Amino acid sequence: MSDEEYFRYTHSVLLVPMVAVLLIWTVFLIEVRFQVNFNEYGIYPRTLTGLRGILLSPFIHGSIEHLYNNTLPLAILLASLQYFYRAISFRVLLLGILLSGCITWLIGRPSYHIGASSVIYLLASFIFFKGIFSKHYRLVALSLIVVFIYGGLLWLIFPLVEEISWEGHLGGFLTGLFLAWTIRTKVPSGRTYPWEAEDYKEEEDEFLQHFDEEGNFIESEEKEAHEEQERFRIRYIYRKGEGKKEDPS
């Protein structure tokens, strides 16, 4: 698969992030408008009712600040996932939400864990490690961009701030790494240069014909003169003969 085919723009690159952002904002506005609290639908570790939060918690946020902080990273990372890994994007999202939610349910503190931050850590981790594993220069560059922008979030997978669900962050991070390692997808083969072909011949390379045997560049006029000279070059072969004997008389 060529780079042009793989990195082809589709409307889903914008549509998927827009739908996700619209959903989390709609849920929050419903809470504000009708004065209800959906926190109880979050993940409550090691309880049966808490299992429903595995699917529902990413859509629930505790405050406008919490929602705002998650909106932009979620949109950017979803767009990146959809553009660079569209063939497996929905599989990554579904499995990622389920696995990271299960990890949070197993290791979390007895409290309601809500918010899309676990999905953000899932996406950032997957995009970073998948790019490194693929070894394609564009995907590796994307990995480095993710590290540059969101590398500081790594510290929040540790229990440093009591109010933050580090368990959800850790679950998303580990799940992203696991999916990057296990989910296989085709990556672009990249451009193949003529000299990389098995049947490559130097004498047929048009680029190399602009240089002489010593590697000096030949201008077009000089090249024609050089070729003309090569065509009519006369080679002389000298052979040392035997000397004539003097007549003794």
ChimeraX commands (.cxc) that place a marker at each C-alpha (Angstrom):
marker #1 position 0.00,0.00,0.00 radius 0.5
marker #1 position 1.40,3.38,-1.01 radius 0.5
marker #1 position 1.53,6.47,1.20 radius 0.5
marker #1 position -1.12,8.16,-0.97 radius 0.5
marker #1 position -3.61,5.33,-0.47 radius 0.5
marker #1 position -2.94,4.95,3.24 radius 0.5
marker #1 position -2.98,8.63,4.17 radius 0.5
marker #1 position -6.20,9.42,2.30 radius 0.5
marker #1 position -8.51,11.96,3.89 radius 0.5
marker #1 position -12.07,10.89,4.71 radius 0.5
marker #1 position -14.92,12.79,6.33 radius 0.5
marker #1 position -14.76,10.48,9.35 radius 0.5
marker #1 position -11.59,12.32,10.43 radius 0.5
marker #1 position -13.83,15.26,11.40 radius 0.5
marker #1 position -17.11,13.43,11.94 radius 0.5
marker #1 position -15.94,11.02,14.68 radius 0.5
marker #1 position -14.35,13.70,16.94 radius 0.5
marker #1 position -17.36,16.00,16.43 radius 0.5
marker #1 position -19.83,13.27,17.44 radius 0.5
marker #1 position -17.76,12.36,20.51 radius 0.5
marker #1 position -17.47,15.99,21.65 radius 0.5
marker #1 position -21.17,16.58,20.98 radius 0.5
marker #1 position -22.12,13.56,23.10 radius 0.5
marker #1 position -20.08,14.49,26.18 radius 0.5
marker #1 position -21.27,18.11,26.04 radius 0.5
marker #1 position -24.90,17.05,25.56 radius 0.5
marker #1 position -24.75,14.79,28.63 radius 0.5
marker #1 position -23.28,17.60,30.71 radius 0.5
marker #1 position -25.86,20.14,29.49 radius 0.5
marker #1 position -28.67,17.71,30.35 radius 0.5
marker #1 position -27.29,17.49,33.89 radius 0.5
marker #1 position -27.18,21.28,34.18 radius 0.5
marker #1 position -30.56,21.90,32.53 radius 0.5
marker #1 position -32.52,19.33,34.55 radius 0.5
marker #1 position -30.45,19.54,37.73 radius 0.5
marker #1 position -29.55,15.86,37.74 radius 0.5
marker #1 position -26.31,14.08,38.56 radius 0.5
marker #1 position -25.13,11.13,36.51 radius 0.5
marker #1 position -22.07,10.38,38.64 radius 0.5
marker #1 position -23.70,7.20,39.95 radius 0.5
marker #1 position -23.48,5.81,36.42 radius 0.5
marker #1 position -19.71,5.96,36.58 radius 0.5
marker #1 position -17.38,3.07,37.40 radius 0.5
marker #1 position -17.67,2.01,41.03 radius 0.5
marker #1 position -14.95,-0.60,41.55 radius 0.5
marker #1 position -15.80,-4.19,42.44 radius 0.5
marker #1 position -19.59,-3.77,42.46 radius 0.5
marker #1 position -22.13,-5.14,39.99 radius 0.5
marker #1 position -23.79,-1.77,39.44 radius 0.5
marker #1 position -20.37,-0.24,38.91 radius 0.5
marker #1 position -19.88,-2.37,35.81 radius 0.5
marker #1 position -22.27,-0.19,33.81 radius 0.5
marker #1 position -19.83,2.64,34.21 radius 0.5
marker #1 position -17.34,0.84,31.96 radius 0.5
marker #1 position -19.40,2.01,28.96 radius 0.5
marker #1 position -21.07,5.09,30.44 radius 0.5
marker #1 position -18.33,6.80,32.45 radius 0.5
marker #1 position -16.47,8.38,29.47 radius 0.5
marker #1 position -19.56,10.53,28.77 radius 0.5
marker #1 position -19.94,11.86,32.34 radius 0.5
marker #1 position -17.99,14.80,33.76 radius 0.5
marker #1 position -18.08,16.37,37.19 radius 0.5
marker #1 position -17.62,20.04,36.24 radius 0.5
marker #1 position -17.29,22.41,33.32 radius 0.5
marker #1 position -13.53,22.57,33.93 radius 0.5
marker #1 position -13.29,18.79,33.86 radius 0.5
marker #1 position -15.24,18.72,30.60 radius 0.5
marker #1 position -13.27,21.54,29.01 radius 0.5
marker #1 position -9.90,19.94,29.87 radius 0.5
marker #1 position -10.94,16.71,28.16 radius 0.5
marker #1 position -12.62,18.16,25.07 radius 0.5
marker #1 position -9.64,19.37,23.02 radius 0.5
marker #1 position -7.30,16.39,23.66 radius 0.5
marker #1 position -10.14,13.97,22.92 radius 0.5
marker #1 position -10.96,15.68,19.62 radius 0.5
marker #1 position -7.31,15.89,18.47 radius 0.5
marker #1 position -6.45,12.31,19.38 radius 0.5
marker #1 position -9.64,10.88,17.87 radius 0.5
marker #1 position -8.96,12.75,14.62 radius 0.5
marker #1 position -5.38,11.42,14.62 radius 0.5
marker #1 position -6.56,7.87,15.25 radius 0.5
marker #1 position -9.14,8.12,12.49 radius 0.5
marker #1 position -6.72,9.57,9.96 radius 0.5
marker #1 position -3.64,7.45,10.62 radius 0.5
marker #1 position -5.30,4.19,11.75 radius 0.5
marker #1 position -8.81,4.34,10.30 radius 0.5
marker #1 position -8.89,0.61,9.43 radius 0.5
marker #1 position -8.70,-0.32,13.12 radius 0.5
marker #1 position -9.94,2.86,14.80 radius 0.5
marker #1 position -13.33,1.59,15.96 radius 0.5
marker #1 position -11.84,-1.67,17.17 radius 0.5
marker #1 position -9.28,0.26,19.20 radius 0.5
marker #1 position -11.98,2.49,20.67 radius 0.5
marker #1 position -14.38,-0.32,21.63 radius 0.5
marker #1 position -11.79,-2.72,23.02 radius 0.5
marker #1 position -9.92,0.15,24.65 radius 0.5
marker #1 position -12.94,1.48,26.52 radius 0.5
marker #1 position -13.87,-2.03,27.69 radius 0.5
marker #1 position -10.38,-3.07,28.81 radius 0.5
marker #1 position -9.42,0.23,30.45 radius 0.5
marker #1 position -12.80,0.30,32.20 radius 0.5
marker #1 position -12.28,-3.23,33.51 radius 0.5
marker #1 position -8.83,-2.32,34.86 radius 0.5
marker #1 position -10.30,0.70,36.63 radius 0.5
marker #1 position -13.11,-1.47,38.03 radius 0.5
marker #1 position -10.55,-3.95,39.38 radius 0.5
marker #1 position -7.93,-1.62,40.89 radius 0.5
marker #1 position -9.88,1.57,41.57 radius 0.5
marker #1 position -10.58,3.17,44.93 radius 0.5
marker #1 position -14.15,2.89,46.27 radius 0.5
marker #1 position -15.48,5.97,44.49 radius 0.5
marker #1 position -17.23,6.87,41.25 radius 0.5
marker #1 position -14.71,7.14,38.41 radius 0.5
marker #1 position -15.99,9.33,35.57 radius 0.5
marker #1 position -14.68,11.27,32.60 radius 0.5
marker #1 position -13.14,10.75,29.17 radius 0.5
marker #1 position -9.58,11.05,30.46 radius 0.5
marker #1 position -9.15,7.27,30.41 radius 0.5
marker #1 position -9.99,7.34,26.69 radius 0.5
marker #1 position -7.48,10.16,26.18 radius 0.5
marker #1 position -4.74,8.11,27.84 radius 0.5
marker #1 position -5.80,5.10,25.78 radius 0.5
marker #1 position -5.51,7.04,22.51 radius 0.5
marker #1 position -2.25,8.79,23.40 radius 0.5
marker #1 position -0.65,5.52,24.47 radius 0.5
marker #1 position -1.87,3.60,21.42 radius 0.5
marker #1 position -0.81,6.26,18.90 radius 0.5
marker #1 position 2.61,6.62,20.49 radius 0.5
marker #1 position 3.49,2.94,20.74 radius 0.5
marker #1 position 1.88,1.94,17.43 radius 0.5
marker #1 position 3.95,4.54,15.61 radius 0.5
marker #1 position 7.14,3.27,17.25 radius 0.5
marker #1 position 6.30,-0.35,16.48 radius 0.5
marker #1 position 5.40,0.41,12.83 radius 0.5
marker #1 position 8.77,2.15,12.14 radius 0.5
marker #1 position 7.17,4.21,9.36 radius 0.5
marker #1 position 8.64,7.69,9.38 radius 0.5
marker #1 position 5.28,9.53,9.35 radius 0.5
marker #1 position 3.81,7.40,12.13 radius 0.5
marker #1 position 6.98,7.75,14.20 radius 0.5
marker #1 position 6.77,11.52,13.69 radius 0.5
marker #1 position 3.18,11.42,14.96 radius 0.5
marker #1 position 4.37,9.51,18.02 radius 0.5
marker #1 position 6.95,12.20,18.75 radius 0.5
marker #1 position 4.32,14.93,18.38 radius 0.5
marker #1 position 2.07,13.11,20.87 radius 0.5
marker #1 position 4.96,12.90,23.33 radius 0.5
marker #1 position 5.78,16.57,22.85 radius 0.5
marker #1 position 2.20,17.72,23.44 radius 0.5
marker #1 position 0.91,15.19,25.97 radius 0.5
marker #1 position 4.09,13.78,27.51 radius 0.5
marker #1 position 3.42,15.67,30.74 radius 0.5
marker #1 position 0.24,13.63,31.28 radius 0.5
marker #1 position 2.37,10.58,32.03 radius 0.5
marker #1 position 2.79,11.63,35.65 radius 0.5
marker #1 position -0.95,11.41,36.23 radius 0.5
marker #1 position -0.93,7.62,35.94 radius 0.5
marker #1 position 0.56,7.67,39.45 radius 0.5
marker #1 position -1.39,8.46,42.64 radius 0.5
marker #1 position -0.10,12.01,42.97 radius 0.5
marker #1 position -3.41,13.91,43.12 radius 0.5
marker #1 position -6.18,12.47,45.28 radius 0.5
marker #1 position -9.03,14.07,43.31 radius 0.5
marker #1 position -7.87,12.56,40.00 radius 0.5
marker #1 position -8.66,9.00,38.95 radius 0.5
marker #1 position -5.12,7.85,38.33 radius 0.5
marker #1 position -6.52,4.32,38.09 radius 0.5
marker #1 position -8.47,5.29,34.96 radius 0.5
marker #1 position -5.39,6.97,33.51 radius 0.5
marker #1 position -3.23,3.94,34.22 radius 0.5
marker #1 position -5.87,1.61,32.78 radius 0.5
marker #1 position -6.03,3.66,29.57 radius 0.5
marker #1 position -2.25,3.83,29.26 radius 0.5
marker #1 position -1.74,0.07,29.73 radius 0.5
marker #1 position -4.62,-0.75,27.40 radius 0.5
marker #1 position -3.20,1.51,24.66 radius 0.5
marker #1 position 0.17,-0.23,24.93 radius 0.5
marker #1 position -1.46,-3.67,24.85 radius 0.5
marker #1 position -3.60,-2.87,21.78 radius 0.5
marker #1 position -0.66,-1.28,19.95 radius 0.5
marker #1 position 1.26,-4.52,20.42 radius 0.5
marker #1 position -1.54,-6.98,19.61 radius 0.5
marker #1 position -3.70,-5.35,16.92 radius 0.5
marker #1 position -2.16,-5.77,13.50 radius 0.5
marker #1 position -2.75,-3.38,10.64 radius 0.5
marker #1 position -1.17,-2.69,7.27 radius 0.5
marker #1 position 1.20,0.25,7.17 radius 0.5
marker #1 position 2.27,2.05,3.99 radius 0.5
marker #1 position 5.23,0.52,2.24 radius 0.5
marker #1 position 6.70,3.92,1.50 radius 0.5
marker #1 position 8.34,5.09,-1.69 radius 0.5
marker #1 position 10.64,2.65,-3.48 radius 0.5
marker #1 position 13.62,4.30,-5.17 radius 0.5
marker #1 position 15.04,2.96,-8.47 radius 0.5
marker #1 position 18.37,1.96,-6.91 radius 0.5
marker #1 position 16.51,-0.26,-4.42 radius 0.5
marker #1 position 15.17,-2.49,-7.19 radius 0.5
marker #1 position 16.75,-5.89,-7.72 radius 0.5
marker #1 position 17.23,-5.35,-11.47 radius 0.5
marker #1 position 18.86,-1.92,-11.03 radius 0.5
marker #1 position 21.71,-1.15,-13.44 radius 0.5
marker #1 position 23.94,1.89,-12.99 radius 0.5
marker #1 position 24.57,2.36,-16.71 radius 0.5
marker #1 position 20.82,2.76,-17.33 radius 0.5
marker #1 position 20.32,5.33,-14.56 radius 0.5
marker #1 position 19.52,8.69,-16.20 radius 0.5
marker #1 position 20.68,10.59,-13.13 radius 0.5
marker #1 position 24.12,8.97,-13.05 radius 0.5
marker #1 position 24.59,9.74,-16.73 radius 0.5
marker #1 position 25.07,13.38,-15.76 radius 0.5
marker #1 position 28.37,12.50,-14.09 radius 0.5
marker #1 position 31.66,11.29,-15.52 radius 0.5
marker #1 position 33.75,8.38,-14.28 radius 0.5
marker #1 position 35.35,10.54,-11.59 radius 0.5
marker #1 position 31.99,11.78,-10.25 radius 0.5
marker #1 position 32.16,15.27,-11.76 radius 0.5
marker #1 position 28.91,16.82,-12.95 radius 0.5
marker #1 position 28.65,17.21,-16.72 radius 0.5
marker #1 position 26.63,20.11,-18.16 radius 0.5
marker #1 position 24.25,19.26,-20.99 radius 0.5
marker #1 position 26.57,20.68,-23.68 radius 0.5
marker #1 position 29.61,19.17,-22.06 radius 0.5
marker #1 position 27.73,15.87,-21.77 radius 0.5
marker #1 position 27.07,15.80,-25.52 radius 0.5
marker #1 position 30.68,16.67,-26.25 radius 0.5
marker #1 position 31.81,14.03,-23.78 radius 0.5
marker #1 position 29.65,11.40,-25.45 radius 0.5
marker #1 position 30.87,12.47,-28.91 radius 0.5
marker #1 position 34.45,12.27,-27.73 radius 0.5
marker #1 position 33.86,8.82,-26.30 radius 0.5
marker #1 position 32.32,7.70,-29.59 radius 0.5
marker #1 position 35.27,8.75,-31.76 radius 0.5
marker #1 position 38.11,8.19,-29.33 radius 0.5
marker #1 position 41.06,6.47,-31.03 radius 0.5
marker #1 position 43.11,4.20,-28.89 radius 0.5
marker #1 position 46.78,3.67,-29.83 radius 0.5
marker #1 position 48.63,0.55,-28.80 radius 0.5
marker #1 position 52.40,0.72,-28.83 radius 0.5
marker #1 position 54.51,-2.41,-29.03 radius 0.5
marker #1 position 58.26,-2.30,-28.61 radius 0.5
marker #1 position 59.91,-4.05,-31.57 radius 0.5
marker #1 position 63.34,-5.62,-31.92 radius 0.5
marker #1 position 66.22,-3.33,-32.96 radius 0.5
marker #1 position 67.93,-3.73,-36.38 radius 0.5
marker #1 position 71.27,-5.45,-36.47 radius 0.5
marker #1 position 74.20,-3.46,-37.95 radius 0.5
marker #1 position 75.91,-4.77,-41.08 radius 0.5
marker #1 position 79.43,-5.79,-40.02 radius 0.5
marker #1 position 80.98,-5.08,-43.43 radius 0.5
marker link #1:1,2 radius 0.2
marker link #1:2,3 radius 0.2
marker link #1:3,4 radius 0.2
marker link #1:4,5 radius 0.2
marker link #1:5,6 radius 0.2
marker link #1:6,7 radius 0.2
marker link #1:7,8 radius 0.2
marker link #1:8,9 radius 0.2
marker link #1:9,10 radius 0.2
marker link #1:10,11 radius 0.2
marker link #1:11,12 radius 0.2
marker link #1:12,13 radius 0.2
marker link #1:13,14 radius 0.2
marker link #1:14,15 radius 0.2
marker link #1:15,16 radius 0.2
marker link #1:16,17 radius 0.2
marker link #1:17,18 radius 0.2
marker link #1:18,19 radius 0.2
marker link #1:19,20 radius 0.2
marker link #1:20,21 radius 0.2
marker link #1:21,22 radius 0.2
marker link #1:22,23 radius 0.2
marker link #1:23,24 radius 0.2
marker link #1:24,25 radius 0.2
marker link #1:25,26 radius 0.2
marker link #1:26,27 radius 0.2
marker link #1:27,28 radius 0.2
marker link #1:28,29 radius 0.2
marker link #1:29,30 radius 0.2
marker link #1:30,31 radius 0.2
marker link #1:31,32 radius 0.2
marker link #1:32,33 radius 0.2
marker link #1:33,34 radius 0.2
marker link #1:34,35 radius 0.2
marker link #1:35,36 radius 0.2
marker link #1:36,37 radius 0.2
marker link #1:37,38 radius 0.2
marker link #1:38,39 radius 0.2
marker link #1:39,40 radius 0.2
marker link #1:40,41 radius 0.2
marker link #1:41,42 radius 0.2
marker link #1:42,43 radius 0.2
marker link #1:43,44 radius 0.2
marker link #1:44,45 radius 0.2
marker link #1:45,46 radius 0.2
marker link #1:46,47 radius 0.2
marker link #1:47,48 radius 0.2
marker link #1:48,49 radius 0.2
marker link #1:49,50 radius 0.2
marker link #1:50,51 radius 0.2
marker link #1:51,52 radius 0.2
marker link #1:52,53 radius 0.2
marker link #1:53,54 radius 0.2
marker link #1:54,55 radius 0.2
marker link #1:55,56 radius 0.2
marker link #1:56,57 radius 0.2
marker link #1:57,58 radius 0.2
marker link #1:58,59 radius 0.2
marker link #1:59,60 radius 0.2
marker link #1:60,61 radius 0.2
marker link #1:61,62 radius 0.2
marker link #1:62,63 radius 0.2
marker link #1:63,64 radius 0.2
marker link #1:64,65 radius 0.2
marker link #1:65,66 radius 0.2
marker link #1:66,67 radius 0.2
marker link #1:67,68 radius 0.2
marker link #1:68,69 radius 0.2
marker link #1:69,70 radius 0.2
marker link #1:70,71 radius 0.2
marker link #1:71,72 radius 0.2
marker link #1:72,73 radius 0.2
marker link #1:73,74 radius 0.2
marker link #1:74,75 radius 0.2
marker link #1:75,76 radius 0.2
marker link #1:76,77 radius 0.2
marker link #1:77,78 radius 0.2
marker link #1:78,79 radius 0.2
marker link #1:79,80 radius 0.2
marker link #1:80,81 radius 0.2
marker link #1:81,82 radius 0.2
marker link #1:82,83 radius 0.2
marker link #1:83,84 radius 0.2
marker link #1:84,85 radius 0.2
marker link #1:85,86 radius 0.2
marker link #1:86,87 radius 0.2
marker link #1:87,88 radius 0.2
marker link #1:88,89 radius 0.2
marker link #1:89,90 radius 0.2
marker link #1:90,91 radius 0.2
marker link #1:91,92 radius 0.2
marker link #1:92,93 radius 0.2
marker link #1:93,94 radius 0.2
marker link #1:94,95 radius 0.2
marker link #1:95,96 radius 0.2
marker link #1:96,97 radius 0.2
marker link #1:97,98 radius 0.2
marker link #1:98,99 radius 0.2
marker link #1:99,100 radius 0.2
marker link #1:100,101 radius 0.2
marker link #1:101,102 radius 0.2
marker link #1:102,103 radius 0.2
marker link #1:103,104 radius 0.2
marker link #1:104,105 radius 0.2
marker link #1:105,106 radius 0.2
marker link #1:106,107 radius 0.2
marker link #1:107,108 radius 0.2
marker link #1:108,109 radius 0.2
marker link #1:109,110 radius 0.2
marker link #1:110,111 radius 0.2
marker link #1:111,112 radius 0.2
marker link #1:112,113 radius 0.2
marker link #1:113,114 radius 0.2
marker link #1:114,115 radius 0.2
marker link #1:115,116 radius 0.2
marker link #1:116,117 radius 0.2
marker link #1:117,118 radius 0.2
marker link #1:118,119 radius 0.2
marker link #1:119,120 radius 0.2
marker link #1:120,121 radius 0.2
marker link #1:121,122 radius 0.2
marker link #1:122,123 radius 0.2
marker link #1:123,124 radius 0.2
marker link #1:124,125 radius 0.2
marker link #1:125,126 radius 0.2
marker link #1:126,127 radius 0.2
marker link #1:127,128 radius 0.2
marker link #1:128,129 radius 0.2
marker link #1:129,130 radius 0.2
marker link #1:130,131 radius 0.2
marker link #1:131,132 radius 0.2
marker link #1:132,133 radius 0.2
marker link #1:133,134 radius 0.2
marker link #1:134,135 radius 0.2
marker link #1:135,136 radius 0.2
marker link #1:136,137 radius 0.2
marker link #1:137,138 radius 0.2
marker link #1:138,139 radius 0.2
marker link #1:139,140 radius 0.2
marker link #1:140,141 radius 0.2
marker link #1:141,142 radius 0.2
marker link #1:142,143 radius 0.2
marker link #1:143,144 radius 0.2
marker link #1:144,145 radius 0.2
marker link #1:145,146 radius 0.2
marker link #1:146,147 radius 0.2
marker link #1:147,148 radius 0.2
marker link #1:148,149 radius 0.2
marker link #1:149,150 radius 0.2
marker link #1:150,151 radius 0.2
marker link #1:151,152 radius 0.2
marker link #1:152,153 radius 0.2
marker link #1:153,154 radius 0.2
marker link #1:154,155 radius 0.2
marker link #1:155,156 radius 0.2
marker link #1:156,157 radius 0.2
marker link #1:157,158 radius 0.2
marker link #1:158,159 radius 0.2
marker link #1:159,160 radius 0.2
marker link #1:160,161 radius 0.2
marker link #1:161,162 radius 0.2
marker link #1:162,163 radius 0.2
marker link #1:163,164 radius 0.2
marker link #1:164,165 radius 0.2
marker link #1:165,166 radius 0.2
marker link #1:166,167 radius 0.2
marker link #1:167,168 radius 0.2
marker link #1:168,169 radius 0.2
marker link #1:169,170 radius 0.2
marker link #1:170,171 radius 0.2
marker link #1:171,172 radius 0.2
marker link #1:172,173 radius 0.2
marker link #1:173,174 radius 0.2
marker link #1:174,175 radius 0.2
marker link #1:175,176 radius 0.2
marker link #1:176,177 radius 0.2
marker link #1:177,178 radius 0.2
marker link #1:178,179 radius 0.2
marker link #1:179,180 radius 0.2
marker link #1:180,181 radius 0.2
marker link #1:181,182 radius 0.2
marker link #1:182,183 radius 0.2
marker link #1:183,184 radius 0.2
marker link #1:184,185 radius 0.2
marker link #1:185,186 radius 0.2
marker link #1:186,187 radius 0.2
marker link #1:187,188 radius 0.2
marker link #1:188,189 radius 0.2
marker link #1:189,190 radius 0.2
marker link #1:190,191 radius 0.2
marker link #1:191,192 radius 0.2
marker link #1:192,193 radius 0.2
marker link #1:193,194 radius 0.2
marker link #1:194,195 radius 0.2
marker link #1:195,196 radius 0.2
marker link #1:196,197 radius 0.2
marker link #1:197,198 radius 0.2
marker link #1:198,199 radius 0.2
marker link #1:199,200 radius 0.2
marker link #1:200,201 radius 0.2
marker link #1:201,202 radius 0.2
marker link #1:202,203 radius 0.2
marker link #1:203,204 radius 0.2
marker link #1:204,205 radius 0.2
marker link #1:205,206 radius 0.2
marker link #1:206,207 radius 0.2
marker link #1:207,208 radius 0.2
marker link #1:208,209 radius 0.2
marker link #1:209,210 radius 0.2
marker link #1:210,211 radius 0.2
marker link #1:211,212 radius 0.2
marker link #1:212,213 radius 0.2
marker link #1:213,214 radius 0.2
marker link #1:214,215 radius 0.2
marker link #1:215,216 radius 0.2
marker link #1:216,217 radius 0.2
marker link #1:217,218 radius 0.2
marker link #1:218,219 radius 0.2
marker link #1:219,220 radius 0.2
marker link #1:220,221 radius 0.2
marker link #1:221,222 radius 0.2
marker link #1:222,223 radius 0.2
marker link #1:223,224 radius 0.2
marker link #1:224,225 radius 0.2
marker link #1:225,226 radius 0.2
marker link #1:226,227 radius 0.2
marker link #1:227,228 radius 0.2
marker link #1:228,229 radius 0.2
marker link #1:229,230 radius 0.2
marker link #1:230,231 radius 0.2
marker link #1:231,232 radius 0.2
marker link #1:232,233 radius 0.2
marker link #1:233,234 radius 0.2
marker link #1:234,235 radius 0.2
marker link #1:235,236 radius 0.2
marker link #1:236,237 radius 0.2
marker link #1:237,238 radius 0.2
marker link #1:238,239 radius 0.2
marker link #1:239,240 radius 0.2
marker link #1:240,241 radius 0.2
marker link #1:241,242 radius 0.2
marker link #1:242,243 radius 0.2
marker link #1:243,244 radius 0.2
marker link #1:244,245 radius 0.2
marker link #1:245,246 radius 0.2
marker link #1:246,247 radius 0.2
marker link #1:247,248 radius 0.2
marker link #1:248,249 radius 0.2
view
